[in-house]
Amino acid sequence: MAPFFYFQIVFACLQGYWWFDEVPTHESLFGGVLIVLAGALLMLQRAPAKSTATEQI
């Protein structure tokens, strides 16, 4: 759940760009992408496995 709190960093970069014409650095963009990918990998890893017909019998 914690990686989703880090989305605030991504939205803060976007708001800074829109409101204050602040261009995000390459490091902050790379960090934002890294955080999004880590959150997506956690969601995929913790997704419940699909049951097969043989397991239900």
C-alpha positions in Angstrom: 0.0 0.0 0.0 2.9 2.4 0.7 3.9 2.7 -3.0 0.6 4.4 -3.8 1.3 7.1 -1.3 4.4 8.0 -3.3 2.1 8.9 -6.2 1.9 12.3 -4.5 5.5 12.9 -5.8 4.3 12.4 -9.3 1.3 14.6 -8.9 3.4 17.3 -7.2 5.7 17.4 -10.2 2.7 17.7 -12.5 1.2 20.5 -10.5 4.5 22.3 -10.3 4.7 22.2 -14.0 1.2 23.4 -14.6 1.0 26.1 -12.0 4.5 27.4 -11.6 6.1 26.4 -15.0 8.6 24.4 -13.1 10.2 21.7 -15.3 10.8 18.4 -13.5 14.4 17.2 -13.6 15.4 13.9 -15.2 15.9 12.4 -11.8 12.4 13.2 -10.6 10.9 11.9 -13.8 13.0 8.7 -13.5 12.0 8.3 -9.8 8.3 8.8 -10.7 8.5 6.1 -13.3 10.3 3.8 -10.9 7.6 4.3 -8.3 4.8 3.6 -10.7 6.4 0.5 -12.0 7.1 -0.8 -8.5 3.5 -0.3 -7.5 2.3 -2.0 -10.7 4.6 -5.0 -10.0 3.3 -5.2 -6.4 -0.3 -5.3 -7.6 0.5 -8.0 -10.2 2.5 -10.1 -7.7 -0.2 -10.0 -5.1 -3.1 -10.6 -7.4 -5.1 -13.8 -6.5 -4.2 -16.8 -8.7 -6.9 -18.0 -11.1 -8.3 -21.3 -10.1 -8.5 -24.1 -12.6 -11.3 -26.6 -13.0 -9.3 -29.4 -11.4 -8.7 -27.4 -8.3 -12.5 -26.8 -7.7 -13.3 -30.5 -7.7 
